[in-house]
Amino acid sequence: MSIRHGLLALLERGQMYGYQLRAAFEESTGSTWPLNIGQVYTTLSRLERDGLVRSLPESEAGQRPYEITDAGRADLALWFATPISRTDRPRDELAIKLALALTTPGVDVRTVVQNQRTATMRTLQELTRLKYASDRPEDLPWRLVLDAMMFQAEAEVRWLDHCETSLARHRPPASGPASNSEAVGHRGEEARR
């Protein structure tokens, strides 16, 4: 999720200062994505620079509230209307880790897979416990975030099962110059078929 758009969405509710935004962000996401107060103020500075929010005069307590501008509302509306593409999401560190484990000497890929499966199953159990800890109507946004995290964890376990099956079938090529030429010849035969 974009912190930028998260803060804009919160400011659409009304004026808030940094600590209020941080608390509202964490409440809205069920604290599944802790936000550093420095991130909040850095993002607010960029949003103000870009004309999407404006700062208001400080309160007597020394807190500076912010409000969303019309340009900020337009940017937020566009964000809500635009689907998130798979290419817009961060790289999958686990997939990269396993790909590198396969090609790094001395790494037991099966152990890497098993360790990850164990950790993911623990996470899934904890998310399930959190989901059923409260069923108040006002917890729906938080439960939807938890559902997404649970589905992602379940998909990761399925993918790890697939990886384990693929590893069991995998026959690593023999090393050495003779085997390389044999592999090239074998690929050439397959290409002619």
C-alpha positions, 0 to 999 in steps of 0.5 A, spaced: 500 500 500 502 507 498 503 510 504 502 517 500 495 514 498 493 512 505 494 518 508 490 522 503 485 517 504 485 519 512 485 526 511 479 525 506 475 524 513 478 530 516 484 535 518 489 531 522 496 532 525 502 527 524 500 522 530 493 522 529 494 520 522 499 514 524 494 512 529 488 512 524 493 508 519 495 503 524 487 502 526 485 502 519 490 496 518 489 493 524 496 494 526 499 489 520 503 495 517 506 499 523 508 506 521 514 510 523 512 517 525 518 519 521 515 516 515 508 520 516 512 527 516 516 525 510 510 523 506 506 529 509 512 534 506 512 531 499 504 531 499 505 538 501 510 540 496 506 536 490 500 540 492 496 534 495 495 537 502 496 543 506 498 545 513 494 549 517 496 553 523 499 550 529 494 549 535 496 551 542 499 545 543 504 545 538 501 540 533 500 542 526 494 539 522 494 538 515 488 537 510 487 534 503 486 539 497 482 538 491 488 536 487 489 531 493 482 528 492 483 528 485 489 524 486 486 519 491 480 518 487 484 516 481 488 511 486 482 508 488 479 507 481 486 504 478 487 497 479 493 495 482 498 491 477 502 485 479 508 489 476 506 495 481 508 490 487 515 489 490 519 484 488 518 477 491 524 476 496 522 469 497 522 467 490 528 470 489 531 467 495 529 460 492 532 461 485 539 463 488 539 458 493 538 453 487 544 456 484 549 457 490 553 451 492 552 448 499 545 451 500 540 445 502 534 448 498 529 443 501 531 446 508 530 453 506 523 451 503 522 447 510 524 453 514 520 457 510 513 453 510 514 452 518 515 460 519 509 461 514 504 456 517 506 459 524 504 466 521 498 463 518 496 460 525 497 467 528 493 471 523 487 466 524 487 467 531 487 474 530 481 474 526 477 470 530 479 474 536 474 480 535 467 480 530 465 487 532 462 491 526 467 496 526 473 491 526 471 489 518 477 493 515 482 490 520 479 483 518 479 484 511 486 486 511 487 479 515 484 475 510 488 478 505 494 476 509 491 469 510 490 468 503 497 470 501 500 465 507 496 460 504 498 461 497 505 461 499 504 454 503 501 451 496 507 454 492 512 451 497 509 445 496 509 445 489 517 447 490 518 441 494 515 437 489 519 440 483 525 439 487 524 432 488 523 431 481 529 435 479 535 432 476 541 437 477 546 437 471 552 433 472 558 438 472 564 438 467 566 440 460 563 433 457 556 434 460 556 441 458 557 439 451 552 433 452 547 438 455 547 443 449 547 437 444 541 434 448 537 441 447 539 441 440 535 435 439 529 437 443 529 443 438 529 439 432 523 435 435 
